[in-house]
Amino acid sequence: MLKAIENNNYSIYFKSEGYKKLAHYIQGKKINKILILTDDNTKNFCLEQFRNDLLSYCKENIFIHDFSIKSGEASKNFSESTKIIKYMLQCGFKRNGLVINLGGGMISDIGGFVASIYMRGLKFINIPTTLLAMVDASIGGKNGIDFNSIKNLIGTFNFADFTIVDSRFLKTLSKKQLISGFAEIIKHSLISSNNEWKIIQEIDDINAISDEIIYNSVIIKNHIINKDPYEKNIRKYLNYGHTLGHAIESYFLNKKEEILHGEAISVGLILETYISHVVLKLDINYALEVKKLIFKFFKKIEFTDNNINKIVNLLKHDKKNKSETPLFVLIEDIGKPVINQKVSNKNILDAFKFYAV
């Protein structure tokens, strides 16, 4: 059995232990209404299993409502947030209600955001159903929505009381979704240790990602968040690959060729590892290793000069900036991130050339 992770702000439980804890929590907190938030995929493939698991541990009757929104990043907006709030109001939710976010990163982001602002804050629980959400999005208290095609422009820091990681839900995913989540596991290994990076490089089959690999990735993120919950310092390490990755994701948002979060981050990891070589003298062989591993799983994206110029222009909206100058997290060695690094446009353009060849 995987050992629970219990912190001051939140806890992370695994599989059946999590459902037992959730049932005990609902009864102990005297929760009177529960909203299970899903997207159309998790409603079809995960909702019934989750309800059955929860109810099997609950000794008292509970009032469960469910609300579903369309899957995809395009739903993470004010309009959908308002629909959820209106539904909760119609159902009579008060401050002793509970929101359970059953889904991927989009659901935990928007569900946590709505729970944070409804009646000045409701309790919420995250039940991640994608690999990406299990190792990243559902953990750490970041909630938010996109605005004007800018990723996570509006949001809150508010921790879920706990998260339940149940790898059985991975069986409902497409190969593309599994691969998307692998990008965050790669990131965690690069900012953690050379040993972790070596282990990740040995993975040849995305279906071979074990509970242990997921657990180790969660441990890496949890360790950082515990030391810096509100991103004053070292939590910025978790933004490795995300400065350019988020700009790329924002560029493709609401376009016909919209890409998944992990696909954008995979590009960002290659670009920012190469930039780490240029700016911090990271061994170029690491940049080549990162590119080799990512291209083993991710399809290369073709960028035109016009695409790249628009992506670079989006960097001014990055939340890490202190002005309009983008600030990057880079690594001087595997497991040695450095925050607040200024990077020239030439470095970025050269990194895109490295990605392309």
N, C-alpha and C positions, 0 to 999 in steps of 0.2 A: 504494500500500500504506500502511495506517495504521501510524504509528510506534509501536513497543513502548514501554511505560512501565515502567521498571525502577527499583525503590527498594531500600532496605536491608531492609525487612521482607517485601516481596512484589513481584511483577511482574505486568503485564497485557499479554497478547499478543492478536493479532487474526487470526482465520481460520486459513489453512493454516500460517502461521508458528507459531501456538500448538501445533498437533499435532506439528510437527517438534520443538519445544522439549520437549513432553511425552514423546515417544518417547526423546529424548536423556536427559531427566531420569530416566525409569524405568530405563534401562540404566546410567546413571552412578551412581545411588543404590543399584543392585542390589536393587530392589524385588522381593520374592518373591511377593507376592499383592496383587491389586487388588480393591477393592470398588467397584462403580459403584452409587451410591444414586440411585434414581429414585422418582417417584410414578407412579401408574397411567397418567397422560397421557404423561409423558416416556418411560416404558417402551414405550408403543405407538407414539409418533410420532418419538422422537429416539434411542433406544438403539441401534438397528441402524446408523443413519447414523454415530453417534459411534464405535462399535466398528470399523466399516469404515475410517473416517478414521484412527483411532489405529493399527490393525494395519497399514495401508498404509505407515506410517513406521517401525514396529518391526522390527528385524532379528532379534531373538531371540524365542523363545516366552515368553509371559507368562501367568500364571494369573489369569484374570478371573472374578470372581464378581459377580452382580448381585442386588440386593435392592430390592424396591419396596414403598412404603407408599401408603395412600390419599391422593389429592390433597386439598388444602384446609388451611387454617390449623388446623382441629380436630385434625389429625394431629401437630401440633408439641407433643408432650407426653412425659411420662416413660414412659408405657406403650409408645409406639412406639420411643422411644430404647432401651428395654430389649430389644425385639424385635430391633433392629438389632445390639445388642451380643451377644445370644445367638447370632445367626446368625454373626457374626464369630468368636466363640469356637468354634462348631461347625466352622467352616472352617479353624481353626488359625491365625488372624491373630496375628502377633507385632509387635514394634515396628518391624520393617522392612517392614510392610504399608503400603498407600496407600489412602486413601478419595478417590474422585472423586465430587463432588456434581453430578449432571446434572439440572438442573431450575430451578425458580423460587426465589424468596426463602425459601419454607418449607423446601425441600430444602437450600439452602446453610446456613440457620440450624441445622437439626437435625443435618445431616451434619457441619458444623463442630464442633458441640457434642459429638457422640458421638466424633469423632476426637480432640477435646481431652482427653476423660476416659478413653478406652480405654487401659489400660496406661500411664497418665499422659501419653498423647499420641502420636498417629500423625500423619504428614504427610498433608495433604489438598490437593486441587486443586478449584477451582470452575469448572464449565462452565455458565454461566447460559443458560437457554433462554427466558426471558421478558424483555421490555423492562425491567420493574422491576428484575429481578435484574442485568441487564447494566449499568445505570447506577447501581445503588445496593446492593442486598442482598448481592451476591457480592463486594463490594469493601470492605475496611476492617477486617476482623478481628473483627467482632461476630458471635457465635454464640449461640444460645439457644433455649429452649423457653418456652411459656406455662404458667402454673400458676394454678389457681383463677380461670380466666377473665381473668387479668392478663397482658397482652402482654409477652413477653420478660423475665419476672420472674427466671428462672434462666438463667445463661449465662456465657460467657467472652469475654475478648479473646484471640484467637489467630488469627494471619494464615495464610490459605492461602498455600502457597509461590508459587502464581500462579493467575491467572484467565485463561481463554480466552474472548474475546468473539467469537462467530460469529453474525452477524445472519441467517444462513440459517435458524436455528431459529425466527425470528419468523414464518415462513410457516406454522408449525404452530399458531399462536395464534388464538383467537377475537378479534373486534373488541373485546369487553369487556376481555379481558386486555391487549391493546395499549394501550387507553385508560388502564387502571389504571397502567401503567408511565409514562405521560405525566405523571402527577402529580409524580413525582420529578424529571423534566426541568424542569417548571415551577418547582419549588422551587429547583433549582440555579441557574436563571436569575435568580430573585429575589434570591438571596444573592450573586450574582456581579457583574453589571454591567447598566447600563441598555441597553447594546448587545445583550447576550445576551437580555434580556427582550423587546426589540423584535423580534428574530429569531423567538423562540418564539411571539409573538403573531400572526405572519403565517401560521402553520400552520393550514390549513383541513381537511386530510385526514389522519387518523391513519396511513394507509398511506404517506404522503409523508415519514415520518420517515426521514431518510437516515443512512448510516453516519457522516457528518460530524457530524450533530446528536448522535448517540449518543456519538461520540468526544469532542466538546466537553463533554458532560455528565460523562463519566468524568473528563476532565481537571480539571474544577471540583472534583469530590469528592476526587480524588487529591491535588490541591494542598493542600487543607485537612488531609487525613489525614497527609500527609507532615510537616506542621508540628506536628501534635498527635495522635499515633497513639492515645493512650489517653484522649482526651476530658477533658483537664485544663482546656482553655480554648476555643480557637476551633473545635475539632471540634464543639462544641455548636451552632455555626451550622447544622449539618446537621439539627438537630432542629426547624428552622423548619416550622411547620404540623403538627408531630408531637405536641405536648403535648396539644392537644385531639383531633388525629387519632387518636392511639393510644387515648385514652379512648373515643372513638366506636367504634373497631374492637373494643376490649375489651367494650364494652356489647353489641355485636351478635354477639360470639363465642358459638358453640354455640346460637344462636337460629335459628329457621326462616328468618329474613330476613338471615342472615349476609352481610356485604358484604366486598368485596375490600379489601386494604390501600390501594391507590391511591384507591379510592372514598372511604375514610375520610380519607385525607390531603388529598384535594381539598377536602373540607369544612373541614378544619383550616386549609388555606391561606387560604380566604376569611375564616374567623373571625379568624385571627391577623393577617391583613393589616388587617382593620377595627380590631382592638384596637391595632395599631401606630399607626393614625391617631389613636385616642383617647389613648393613653398617650404616644407619642413624636412626635405631630403629623405623621406621614406624610401626604402629600397624599392627600386622599380619592379623587382621581381614580385613583390606583394601586389602591385597594381595589375601585373600580368596574371597572377593567380586568381585575383578577384574577377577579372574579366573572363578568364577561362571557366571558372565555376559558374558564373551567372549565365554565360552563353550555353552552358550544358543544359540549362533548364528554361531560360527565357529567350524568346524570339527577339532578334535585334530590331529596334525601331529606327526607321529612316527619318532623319531630320534634315530639312532644307535650311539654307542660310536664313531665310525669313522666319522659319520656326524658331531657330536658335535666338535670333534677335528679340523676338517677342517673349521667349522664355526668360532671357536675361533681363528684359524690362520688368517682368513680373517679380523679380527678386526684391525690388524696393518695398514690396508689401510684406516681406517676411517678418514675422513677429520678433525675431532675434535682433533685428536691426536697432541701433540706437539713433540712427539718422537714415538717410536714404542709401547709405553704404551697406551692402550686405555683409553680414558677419557669419563665418563658417565654423563648423566643428571639423577639424582635420586630425589626422593621427601621425605622430612622429615615429611610431612603431606599433606593431599589433599589441593591443591592450593599453596603449598610451595616447588617449585623445587629448587634444588641446582646443580650448574654446576661444571664441571671439577673434577669429583670424580673418583679416581683410584679404580679399582675393581680387585680382585685376580681371577686367574683361578679357584680356589676352590669355590669361591662365584658363579661363572658362572655355574660350574658343578652342584653345589647344587641347583641352580635355575632351571636347566633343569630337575632335579629329582622332584622338586616341581611341575613343569609343567606336568610331566608324570603321577603323581598319582592322 
